[in-house]
Amino acid sequence: MAQVPSPTAENFARRILPVTGRKFFLLFLFLLADLALYPYMTNTGARYYVFQVVGAALTLMTVYAVSFRRSLIFVALILAVPAFVEHAIVFRTRLVPASVFSVVLSFAFDIFIIVVIFRRVFAREEPTAETIFGAVCIYLIIGFSFARLYAIIAILQPHAFYLDPAINPHTVPVGFDFIFFSFGSMTTAGATGIAAALPQVRSLSMLESILAVLYLAVMISRLMGAYRPHQHSPVNK
């Protein structure tokens, strides 16, 4: 005879299901929190450690969001190690050449997460609220990914970006400057106070703008194509 689950186990399953069934929604909240806390990033002090805790939690949440199979979890955990290092070292007020390796591996982690979520979201025939949050998470992760590419260029070419001294109190771009420039390029709104000084950065910025527009077009067409209003059959009189 089949064993009937106890009320305690059933209640626990009901409580845990709303959390496990909303991975992309939780990831979306963590991405927004990380983006909102970046301006308060400092090199030392309590705020620095709080930011590192949030960054580590975001990395773990990203791994949890793609934990559909054991193989995905294994690859995600391996690639997540540089992301932990990056939040602890790279996006401080100063960037060093030794940070390039960590940023490159972190970029590979972002690409892996984007591919996994993209295949998961766009494989469903009918979109749900969770798949929509997954699509929005891809958009945000793309912005962070390009910010890492700009950071790599800035490390290799210190004069790749120009900071307007009338707006910026510092002369060397920091981590949040790359994020601000990246999302400014994605939304085609521009980033006031920071400009691309090298042709390579300008080309990468244009590619980001094109990819962002194409992604939004694909996402909207996907949602519109999946939406089919119910057709009521004519009533026989």
HELIX and SHEET records of a PDB file:
HELIX    1   1 PRO A    7  THR A   20  1                                  14    
HELIX    2   2 LYS A   23  LEU A   37  1                                  15    
HELIX    3   3 TYR A   38  TYR A   40  5                                   3    
HELIX    4   4 ALA A   46  ALA A   65  1                                  20    
HELIX    5   5 ARG A   70  VAL A   85  1                                  16    
HELIX    6   6 GLU A   86  VAL A   90  3                                   5    
HELIX    7   7 PRO A   97  SER A   99  5                                   3    
HELIX    8   8 VAL A  100  PHE A  122  1                                  23    
HELIX    9   9 ALA A  129  LEU A  156  1                                  28    
HELIX   10  10 GLY A  175  MET A  186  1                                  12    
HELIX   11  11 PRO A  199  ALA A  226  1                                  28    
SHEET    1   A 2 PHE A 161  LEU A 163  0                                        
SHEET    2   A 2 ILE A 194  ALA A 196 -1                                        
END                                                                             
